[in-house]
């Protein structure tokens, strides 16, 4: 990445919606039991359990399934490498599956080729886009399907909530996710035997201490503050871009398994009360971008039949990697930050996780994809700023 000039008005790539009210609420309720009624009402037929993170939730599910030791677990290559770490920590091996380049979710065709080699499959609802679960379930047969809903809260497939269709599902509330609580993970399942195993595995995890809760809450508030204007463009991005390969500033890659912090759960349940309204606004913002960028020359996302996408992120594809990089740099000069999410994963997987190069769609997508801001706190003026920067940049290129 080239040197980044400070810009106090830079629109951040993600919406870290954690504020001082959340900070105060979590600390004043440190010793109070969180009211999880909003979650039990939402997932009314499912058993619900909590851990400190999405990756811990996946680890717990894999342990609770009692798969044969060192099993192959099918997982999309296009995802965060922390998913691979959770598989390995649970005593298994990731077996990489290619991506549907139209929807960024698991390729049913590639899964069908690999199904005899795996004992379970992880289905990721990438960017909030529901995967083709009917085809996946038909291919998987009796093998467990784990829904990774880190991006997929409130997304639906044929009317059913993401996370409720497979054998089990899990969610993440880490800083930067749709609900930014700091950290926190949730596991749901309708299988009573599996639910009992999950509870047993979670009981083995240590409890966070009061001092850990307080330190974590302070860090979460500080990270959120630094991710907002003017601090994001003035300090966080310029500094972070210099050290991101050396320091895990956003706690993306650590693997510490504990029970959930009460401070995080307090924020999750509070934010869920008006979360549907925020999703609807984010969908409206996304529709505005879709309408106004339809002639931009970029490959835009679309909502597949019989799905409801929460539009957690707004992915687009350029024609090739140089064009993608040029557009991202241009947008930054126009006051808009972007992210090339998971673009490094194929190389990381090849170097560290045994990837053999048999996911060509994923590698192509990784070279061309980037996301642009679409979150519910953006106003029309800011959305127009994004649209104009993309359109004018492409016109100037021509």
C-alpha positions, 0 to 999 in steps of 0.5 A: 500500500502506498503512503496514505495522506491524512484526511479527517473527512475520509469515509471509513470502510466499515461501520463500527457502531459502538458509542459512549452509550454502549460503553456506559451500558456495558459497564453499569450492567457488568454484574447484571444478567443480560436479558436475551429475550430478543434473541430467544424470540428471534430464534424461537425454536433453537437452542442458544449458547454464547462464547467469546467469539465467532471462531470459538463458536465454530471450534465448540460446534466442531468439538460437539459434533464428535467427528473422527479425529483429524477429519477433513472439514469442507470450507470455502477458501474465500473467507477469513483465515481465522475459520481455518484456525478454528478447524485446526484447533478443534483437531481437524483439517480444512479442505478448501472449496471454491466460490460461486463468483456470482454470489461469493458463497460456496460453489455447490458444484465444487462441493459435489466433487469433494463431498466424499472427502469431507466429514462436515461442511461449513457454509459461509453467508458471505457479505450477508448473501445466503448460500444455495442451501437446498443444493448444499443440503442435497449434496451433503446428505447426512453430513453436518452443515455448519452455517457461518453467519458472521455476516448473515444476521437477519438474512433469510433463505426461502423465508428461514433465518440464516443459521437455522437451516443447517445442523448448527449456525454461529454468529459473530459480534466482534468490532466491525461486524453488523452488531459491533459489541467488541467481541462475542459469538453465538451458537444456535441449533435445533438438534437437542443432542448437539445442543447438550454437547455444545453446552458441555463444551462451553462449560469447559471454557474459562470465564473472563475475569472482571478486570478482563471485562473492563480492559476489553470494554475500554479497548472496544470504545477506544477502537470504535472512536478511532474508527470514526471521523476525524480520527480514522482518516487522520490517525487510524488508517495512516498508522494502521497501514504501516503496521497491519502486517506486524500488529493485530490491531483489531484482534482479527487473528488471536485464538483465545477461547472463553465464555462470552463477556457479559459486557459484550452480551449486554451490548448485543441484546441492547442493539438487537432491539432496533437492528431490523430498522438498521438493516432496512436502511442499509438495504435502502442504501445498497439499492441506491448504489445499485441503481446509480452504479448500474452503468459504472462498468463494475460487476455489482451484487444482486439478490438471488431468488427467494433470499433476503440479503442483509447487505452487511457489505457491498462487494463489487468486482473490477475487470482485473487486479490493476483496475481494482487497485487503481479504483481503490486508490482513486476513491481514497483520494476522493475521501472514500475508504474501501477494502479488498476483503479476503484478497490475501486468503488464497496466498495465506492458505497456500503458504500456511494451510495446505491449499493446493490451488484447485479453487480458480474462481476464488483466486479470480474473485480475490484479485478483482473484488473490493467493497465500498461503504453502504452502511446505514449511518451514511446519508444521501450526500455521502452516498452521492459522493461515492457514486460520483467518485466511481463514475467520474474516475471511470470516465476519466480512465476512458 
